[in-house]
Amino acid sequence: MNNSCACGCEAEEQLYKLRHSLAHIMAQAVLEIRPNAKLAFGPPVENGFYYDFDFGDSPLGESDLEDIENRMRKLVKSKQPFERTCMSLADAEALLAKTDQQYKIEYARELVETGKAAGDLSFYQNGSFMDMCEGPHLAHTGEVPKGCFKLDRMSGSYWRGDETRPMLTRIYGLAFASDAELKDFIERRKLAMERDHRKLGEELDLFVQDQEVGVGLPLWMPNGAVLRDELEKWAREEEFKAGYLRVSTPAITRGELYHRSGHLPYYAESMYPPMVVDDNDEYYLRPMNCPHHHKVYAARKRSYRELPLRLAEYGNVYRYEKHGSLAGLLRVRAMSMNDAHIYCTQEQVEDEFRSIIGMYRHYYGHLRMGNFRVRLSLHDPKSEKFVSNESEWVRSEAIVREVLNRLEVEYEEEIGEAAFYGPKVDIQVKNLLGREETVSTCQLDFVVADRVELRDADKDGQEKTPFIIHRAPLSTHERMISFLIELYGGAFPTWMAPVQVRLVPVNDDVLPFAQEIAGRMQQDLFRVNIDESGESFNKKIRNAVTHKIPNIWVIGAREAENRTVTWRRYCVKEQVTVSFDSAFEALRRMRLARTMDNFPDVALPLE
């Protein structure tokens, strides 16, 4: 078993060795404090390492981390070599039994019985500490860079992840190639915690999760509904200009359709169980919109003259995600998807893909979501997950690859990540901690049209089967908004913001002017409110800033007399006093252009 970096990158392999070695060094330090502790697993992981311990009746707590860390530094300075030895199962059991390492003995037996251990079992020793391990490790503890690690936290963990087995104590450590990289990660993590979409979602009253409703089923509050509505409005406009036709389809369907499309059984694990009605007829909550769109296409005879036919819908879909994978809005069980399906000839595939990639670039560029990469997801011919038609896989993957190359799109290929019916282009976005998620996708489908008998007549009257392109550039409302909350820290541009303008009157004498302004703006569909609370002026300003209102218009006696407002922007220190008419027109232009004025480099469009 080789645990070295799969990509073969020398720097990443060295980092893997560092983190793996630190897991051993930490275990050695812990045994100095609790020599009777039982060892479980201690692997390197993303951002560091951990080790699981059974402390019995003598537990350690978070207050002990500093002592463990200091002991680790001493072990690092001692430059203990990591030396590998191998031994038979009988010898390994005898060695481990001396210190009653029951978890290691159990795992050693499993490795041999299942054939995972080819030959003898591998052990590594540094100083007095020996652990059953495949490696690799650093040459000696002295190779650990100064200041590159820090113990992070403790948590509970069941042995082998089984809640029926003993509860262990897991100690996590952070580790990077240098002190500077460790400090950078800690700072980014602090920022990520401040910007966590679940935290800001609650503070800004965007969405809630309710146990009586169910996990993974978010309830959108009025403020959050504004974000959804504005994204959908933008998508509707862009799709209209690109020649899409909107449809609306039901959220449930008979199981027969999913059997014909192939989603059953391929996708069954991610679907809710069927509802049995109408004389044992099975109905399913839809996990995707495509089968419904295919039925719209099939509702009447089609001609090649109609192609490409682009059908779009912000459709609600439902997926049975495992409880442990649910995370705020990022992974949910009910979602609304920016979905569309394009039915076209093979000759039209390239142009359609080109247009879709252009749409993706437009959306991501405008939203300033620059930290992303493109992945070409391919099938794995060895896996039963994918439709068995190797020649079509080769042909369709070549089409998508050629389109990306011609558009000079930088991408990475990944085997085994395709949809079961065809290759896809995935947009992979990194969060503030560098963790990557698929936000949106574009898929070429060479299978389902034939399965559900979609046909069009060519110019000679012959029936043809169209290609289908599935695309969702703005992902789901849930996933896209989770990323935007964290990217912007909850400070949305004026066109998206739940409250676009907060009017702050200095005293009650100027309320009539503030009410006049609010009334006029509401007639033009601006989301505006007046702070009529009894708070002090400074507290009113702080409240507006805390709620990340993009525009604060202060109205005092001079402003009321001159029909002006003093304009303070969320992300800009300077303020400016302008006529209300000029400010109003500037806001209208910003809304029309969907100006990203939540960035300080964007100037107000004042005349």
N, C-alpha and C positions, 0 to 999 in steps of 0.2 A: 504493500500500500504506500503510495507516494503522496505525501502531503505538500510538496513544493508547489510554488505558484504555477497555476495552469497555463498562464499566458507566456511563461518563459522569460518574463521581464526580470532582469538581474536585480533591479532596485526593489521590485515587489517581493522577489524571493528572499532578499536580504531582510526586508521588513518582516516577512513571515517568520524567518529564523529568529529575529530579535524578539518578536512577540511570544513565540513558542518558548524561547529560552527564559523569558521573564516569568512565564507561567510556572516553570520549574523553580526558578529562584524564589518566587513568592511562596510556593508550597514548602520549600526548604525553610524559609523564614518563619512560616506559620508553625511548622513542626518544632522549631526552637522554643516556641511559646506553649504549644499544645502537642507534646511528643506522642500522645496516644490518639491523635486525630486520625480518622480513616479517610483515605484519598479516593476520590471518584475520578471525574474527567477534568482536564485542564488544557483546553485548546486555545490557539490564537483565534481571534475573531476580528470583525471589522472594528477599527479604531483601537484595538488593544488585545486583551486576553482575559480569561477568568479561570478560576479553579473551584471545584465543588468539594466541600469537606463535610464529614459527619463528626461533630464535636461531642456527641453524647451529652453528658451532664455538665460539660464545662464549655459553654458557648463563648464565642468571641462576639464583640459588638463593634459598631462603627468607630467608637472611641479608641479601638485597638489598631486602626488602620495606620496611624502615624508611626506607632512602634514597629509594625510589620514593614512599613516603607523604609524606615531607618535601618532595619536589619538587612533589607534587600540591598541597600547602598553599600553596606559593609561587605556583603557577599560579592557584589560587583567588583569592588576594589581588590578582593582577594584573588582575582583572575583564575578561578577554578576552571579547569578544562572540562568540556563535555565529551565524555568517552562512551562509545557504543559497545555493548556486548550482546550476545544472543544466547539463549538457553532453551532447553526443552520445556514442555509444559510441566513435567514433574519437578524439574529444578525450579521453575518459576513459582509453582505452587508452594514449594518448600521455603523459598526466600520470602514470599509475600506472607506466608503463615506466621513467620517470626514476629511480625508486627500486627498480625490480625487484620491484614488488608483485604477484607472480604469482598469489597466491590471490585478490586483489581483481579482477584482470583476468579470471580464470576465472569468477568469480561475476558480474561485469558482463556478460560474454557470455551467460551462462545466463539472466540476467534479461531481456535483450533477445530472445534466441531463443525463450524460452518465453512471451513476452508479459507477464511479471509486472511489468515496468517499462512503465508507460503513458507513452510519450514519452521525453524525455531522462532521463538518470540523475541522481539527486540527490546532492549532496555538502554537507557542513558543514565550516566552517573556524573554528577558534579559535586565535588567535595564528599560529604557524608550522605548526600541525598541520591537515591536511585529510584527511577520511575519507569514503568513499562510504557514504551513510546517508540514510534517509528521515526521520529525526527521530522525534518532536519533541525539542527541547532547551530548557534555560533560556535566558533572554535573554543572560546573560553568566556567566562562572565565579564572579563575586562573589556570585551568588545562592545558592551552596552554603552552607548553614548551618554555623556553626562547630562542629567536633567531631562532625559527623553521619556520618562515614565512617571505615572502618578496613580496611586490607588484611588478608585473612584467611589465605590459604594458596595453595599451588601444586599443580598436578596435571598428569598427562599427558592429552592429548586428541588423537585422530586427526582429521585434516582431513575434514570432512563426516561424522564418525562412522564412517568406513570404515577398518578395520584394515589394508587394503592400501595406504592413502594415508599421507603423512608424519605422523610423530608431532610434535605441537606442545606448547607449554607454556601451560597455562591459569593465569592469575592471577585469583583470586577476591577481591572486596571486599564488605564489608558497608556498607549505607547506609540510613539512616532519616531521617525528617523533622526530627529533633532529636537533640542529644547525649543527652538523657534516654532517648529511645526506643532509641537504639543500645545504651546501657548496660543497659537493661532486657532487650533481646534477648540480649545476651551472658550476662547472669545466668541467664535462662531456658534458654539453650542449655547452660550449665554444669550446671544442674539436670537438664535432659533427658538429658545424657550420663551423669550419675550414675545416672539412673533408666532408662536404656535397657534394654528388656526382654531384649535379647540378652545384655547384660553381667550383669544380675541373674539371668537364667535360668541362667547358668553358675555364678555365685557361690552361688546358693541351691539348685543341683542340681535344677532344674525340668525342663529338656529339653536335648537335645543334637542336633546335626546331624552325620551321619556320611557321609563321601564314598562309602564302599562301599554304603551304603543308597541314597544319591542326594540331590541338592540338593532343597530344598523338601519333604522328607519327615522331619519331626521325630520323634525318639524321646522319648517322655515318660518321665521318671524317676519313681520312686515319689512324690517330693514333688509333682511336676507332676500326676501322676495323681490325687492327692487334690483338687487344684483342679478338675479336670475332673469328678470324681465328685460333688463338693459342688454345683457349678453344675447338673449334670444332675439331681441329687436335688431341688434346689429347683424346677427347671423341671417335673419330673414331678408334684410336689405341687401347684404352681399350675395346671398344665394339668388335673389330675384335678378340682380344685375348679371349674374353668371348663368341665367337661363334655367334655374331650378323651378319645379312645380311642387307646391306644398300639398301634402295629403294628411289625413288624420285617420288612425286605425285603432281598433280596440286593444285593451291591455290583456285580454285572455283569448285563447283559441283552443280548438279541439286538438288533441294529441296527434291525430292523423296527419296534420300538416307538418308537425315537427318530425314525424317518422319519414315523411316524404323528403323533407329538406335535408335530413341527416343529422339534425341537432339531437335527435334521439336515435341511438344511444350516446353519440359522441359527447354531448354536453349535459347529460342527465344529472351528473353530480352537482352541477352548478344551478340546477333548476329546482324550484319549489315542487313538492309532490303534487300529483294531479288531484283535481276536485271531480268526484264522480257524480254526475247528474244525468237527467234524461235517459233513463233506462241503461245505466252503466256506461254512459258516454263519458270519456275523460277529457277534462279541460285543464289547461295549464296557464299560469301567469307567464307572460312572455318574458324571456331573458334577453331578447333582442327584437328589433323591428323588422329585420329583413324578410322573414317569411310572409308577413303581412303586405309588405311592399311588392313582393313577387306576385301576390294575388291581385293587387291593383293592376300590375302590368298584364296579367293574364285575363283580366275582366272582359277584354274584347280583342279582336284581331289587331295585330300590329303590322305596320309596314316599315321597311328600311328607311322611308322618308321621315319617320318620327324619331329615328335614332341620331344622336344619343338622346335618350329619355332620362331626365334627372329628376328623381322623386325625393323630396326632403320632408322630414318631420322631427320635431322635438318630442320624441315619444317616451313615455314612462315605461321603464323596464324593471324587472325584479330578478335578483340572483341570490341564490342561497350560498353566501360566503360563510366560511367557517367562523365560528364565534371568535376564535383567537386571532383571526386576521383582520377583524373590523377595527377601523381607526378613524374616528371623527367623520369628516366628509371624504377622506381619501379613499376609504374602502367601505362601502355601504351595501345594503340589501335592496334598497329602492332608489332609483336614479332616473334622471331625465337626460336623454342623450341627443347631442347635436348630430343626428343621423341623416344619411342620404345614400341612395343607391342609384348608380348610373348603369343603364342598359345600353350597350353599344356593340358595334362590330369589332372584330380583331383589328381592323385597320384604324379604328378610332381610339383604341386603347391608349396609345402613346400620347395623343393630343389631350385626352381627358386626364391622364395622369399628370401631364405637364400643367394643366390648368389647376388641378387640385394642389399640386406642390406650390404653385404660385399663390393660391389662397392660404395655404399654411404659412408661407413666408410673410404674407400680408398680416395675418392675425398675430403671429408671434412677434414680428417686428414692431407692430403698432403697440402691443402690450408690453414691449421691452422684456420679453422672456428670452433673454439671450443665452442662458446657461443650459443649452440642450444639445443633443446629438441625434443623428438619424441612424436607425438600425434597419437593415434589410433582413427580415425574418424569413428563414428558409425551412423547408421540411427536413425531416430526418428519415431517410429510406429504411432505417432499421426499426422505426417505431410504428406501432399499430394505431397510433393516434391520428395518422394522416390517411387520406383517401389513397388507395393503391392504384396509381396511374403514373408511372415514372416518366413516361415521355411527355405527358402534359405538365408535370411538375417542372421538368427541365425547360420546356418551352415558355411557360408562364414566368418562371423565375428569371429567364433570360430577358423577357420583355421588360420587367420592372427594373432589372439591373441596367439595361441599356438606357431607359428613360432617365434614371438617376445620373448615369455617366454623361449623357448629353446635356443635362441641366447643370452639370458640374457641381452636383450635390455631394458633399463628403459624407460617407456612410461606412458603417461596419456591418459585416455579415455575421449572422448568428444562426447556427443550425438548431433545428428543433423548436423554433419559436413561431412558426407560421400558424395560420388558422388551419383547421382540418381540410378546408376546401381550396386553399391557395396561399401564395406568398403575400407578405404584407410589409409596408413601410411603417415603422413605429417611431414616434417622436418621444425620446427619452429625456426627461427633465430632471435636473438635480435640485434638491432642496438646499437650504443653507448649510447643512452638514455634509453635503456631497452625496447623500443617498439618492439613488436613481429610481424613478417610477415612469411607467408608460402613461403618457397623458393623452395622446391621440394617435389614431392609426388610419391607414389607407390600405385596403386589401383587394387583391385581384382574385376573383372567384371563377374558376373554370369548371365547377362541378354542379352547383345547385340548380342552375338554369335548366340543365337537362333533366335533373331529378324531378323538378316540379313542372316540367314540360312547357317551358317558356319558348315561344316561337315568334318569328317575324318573317314576313315575306320579302325576299330580295327583289331586285328590279326585274328579274325573270319570272317572278311569282313562285319561286322555290322557297320552301320553309327552311329557315336558319335558326340556330340557337345563339342567343346573344351572350357576350361576356358580361359579367357584372362586376362593378367596382363598388366596394363598401367604403365609406369615408366618414369621419367624425372629427374634423379639425379642432373644434372647441370642446372635444371630449364630452363628459357629462357635466351638468351644472355643478354637481357635488365635487368632483375631482378638480375641475378647472378653478372653481372658487376657492377651494382649499389652498391651491398653489398661489393664487392671486392675493389672498389674505396674507400669506407668509411673505410673498415677494414684496408687497407694498407695506407690510406691517400694519394692515388694516386701514391705511390712508388711501382711499380710492380717488381717482380723478373726478372732476365735477360731473361728467356725463354719467358716471356709474354710481356716484355717492348716494346713499339713502337720503341724507339731507344735504342738499347742494349749497344752500346759503343759510347761515344763522344771523339773524338781525339782533344786534345788542344795543338797545336804547340806553343812554346814559341815565335818564330819569323818565318819570311818567309824562312829563310835559311834551316829550317828542314821540310818544306812542302813536298819536294820530298819523304822523308821517310814516312811521314804521309799518303801521297797518295798511296804509295806502300802497306802500311799496309791495308788501306781501300779497295784497289782493291782486295787484297788476301782474306780479310774477306767477301767481297760481293760475291766473287766466291763460298764461302762456305755458302752463304745465311744468313750471319749475317747482321743485321740492324745497320749500322754504318755511322756516318757522321763526318765531320771535321769542326771545328769552324774556319772559315777563315775570320771572321769579323774583323773590325778595332778596336774592343774594347780592353781595357787593359787585361792583363793576369788574374788579380783578378776578373774583371767583367766577363770574359769568364767562370771562375770556378763558380761564383755565378749564372750565367745563366744556367749552366748545373745542378746545385743543385736545382734551382727554378723549372726547368722542370723535376726534379726527375729522371734524367738519372742514371741508376744503376751503370754504370762503366764509370769513367773518366780516360782516359789514357793521361798523360801529356808527351809531347815529347820536350825535349830541345836538346842542342848541344851534351851533354854527352850521352843522350839516342840514338840520331841518330848515333853517332860514335860507340856505343857498341851494337846497334840493340836491345835496351831494351825499356821498357815503365815504367813510374811511375804510379802505379795503385791506384786510389782513388775510394772507394766504397761509395755509397750514405749513407748507414746507419752506417759506421765505420769511426772513427776518424783517425786511423793509415793508412798510405799508404806504399806501398812496391814497390821496383824497381826490375823487373824481366825481363828476356829475352822475346822478342816478341813471340818466338816459345813456351815458357812455358805458357805465358799468353793465347795464342791462343788455346793451347791444354786444358788448364783449362776451358776456355769458352765452348769449345766443350763438355767437360764432364758435365759441368753444364747444358747445353742445353739438352743433351741426358737424363740426370737424372731429368730434370725439377726441379733443385735445388731451394729451396725457400731462395735465398740469399738476399732477402729484409729484413731478420731478422738478427740482429747483432751477434747472437750465431752461425751462419753458417760460417765456415772457407772456404777460397778459396782452391780448390783441386789442389794445386801446387805441383809438384814433387820435 
